[in-house]
Amino acid sequence: MSTAFSPERPLIITIICIIGFIGTAVGFLVGIIALIGGTLILGGFGLILGIFILAIMLLNFWPLIGLWNMKKWGVIWYTVLAVISLVFSLINGTFSWWTLLINIAVIAICFTYYNQMQ
């Protein structure tokens, strides 16, 4: 049942969000492991690395919440973070065509439903 305050979320957006939530949870666990293990092994660098990974995961989680709630800002934030990620991957030499294609597909799907979002 759709109301003016909570638009119905399409199945594809739900699937994107669930996959994103799982990926973010895995990344968050990696961040915690890096924070604890890296601090024990690498000292201050491990601490910084763990905090950095956790911060990135929180940044990735935020637009997923917006998409889940069918908010336009979720699509905008996802797009901005995808572009930033692309730039960093080009700079540090970790560019992947698959990642680019997946991000383009997700952004295209989200913008398809943009007018249905609040």
C-alpha positions in Angstrom: 0.0 0.0 0.0 1.5 3.3 -1.1 0.8 6.6 0.5 2.1 10.1 -0.2 4.5 9.8 2.8 6.0 6.4 1.9 6.3 5.5 -1.7 6.3 1.8 -2.5 9.8 0.5 -3.0 10.3 -1.4 -6.3 11.7 -4.9 -6.0 15.0 -4.0 -7.9 15.7 -1.2 -5.4 15.1 -3.6 -2.5 17.5 -6.1 -4.1 20.1 -3.4 -4.6 19.8 -2.2 -1.0 20.0 -5.8 0.5 23.1 -6.5 -1.5 24.5 -3.2 -0.5 23.7 -3.8 3.2 25.4 -7.2 3.1 28.5 -5.7 1.4 28.6 -2.8 3.9 28.3 -5.3 6.8 31.1 -7.4 5.5 33.2 -4.2 5.0 32.4 -3.1 8.5 33.6 -6.4 9.9 36.8 -6.0 7.9 37.2 -2.5 9.4 36.8 -3.9 12.9 39.3 -6.6 12.2 41.7 -4.1 10.7 41.1 -1.8 13.7 41.8 -4.5 16.3 44.3 -6.7 14.5 46.0 -3.9 12.6 46.5 -2.0 15.8 48.1 -5.0 17.5 50.4 -5.7 14.5 51.0 -2.3 12.9 50.4 0.0 15.9 49.2 3.5 14.9 49.0 2.7 11.2 46.6 -0.2 11.9 44.4 2.1 14.0 44.3 4.7 11.2 43.6 2.0 8.6 40.7 0.5 10.7 39.1 3.9 11.3 39.4 4.8 7.6 37.7 1.5 6.6 34.9 2.0 9.1 34.4 5.6 8.0 34.2 4.5 4.3 31.6 1.8 5.3 29.5 4.4 7.1 29.7 6.7 4.0 28.5 3.7 1.8 25.7 2.9 4.3 24.2 6.3 4.2 22.9 6.4 0.6 21.6 2.8 1.0 19.3 4.1 3.8 18.1 6.8 1.5 17.4 4.3 -1.3 15.6 2.0 1.1 13.4 4.8 2.2 12.9 6.0 -1.5 14.6 9.3 -0.9 16.0 11.3 -3.8 19.1 12.2 -1.8 20.0 8.5 -1.6 20.4 8.4 -5.4 22.4 11.6 -5.4 24.7 10.5 -2.6 25.2 7.0 -4.2 26.1 8.7 -7.5 28.5 11.2 -5.8 30.2 8.3 -3.9 30.5 6.2 -7.1 32.2 9.0 -8.9 34.6 9.6 -6.0 35.3 5.9 -5.9 36.0 5.9 -9.6 38.4 8.8 -9.4 40.3 7.2 -6.5 40.5 3.8 -8.3 41.9 5.6 -11.4 44.5 7.4 -9.3 45.7 4.4 -7.4 45.5 1.9 -10.3 42.7 -0.3 -9.1 40.2 0.6 -11.8 37.8 -2.2 -12.7 35.5 -2.2 -15.7 33.1 -4.5 -13.8 32.8 -2.1 -10.9 32.2 0.7 -13.3 29.5 -1.2 -15.1 27.8 -2.3 -11.9 27.8 1.3 -10.6 26.4 2.6 -13.9 23.7 0.0 -13.8 22.7 0.8 -10.2 22.7 4.5 -10.9 20.6 4.1 -14.0 18.1 1.8 -12.2 17.8 4.3 -9.3 17.3 7.3 -11.6 14.6 5.3 -13.4 12.6 5.5 -10.2 13.8 9.0 -9.2 10.5 10.6 -9.8 8.7 8.1 -7.5 11.0 9.1 -4.7 10.5 11.8 -2.1 
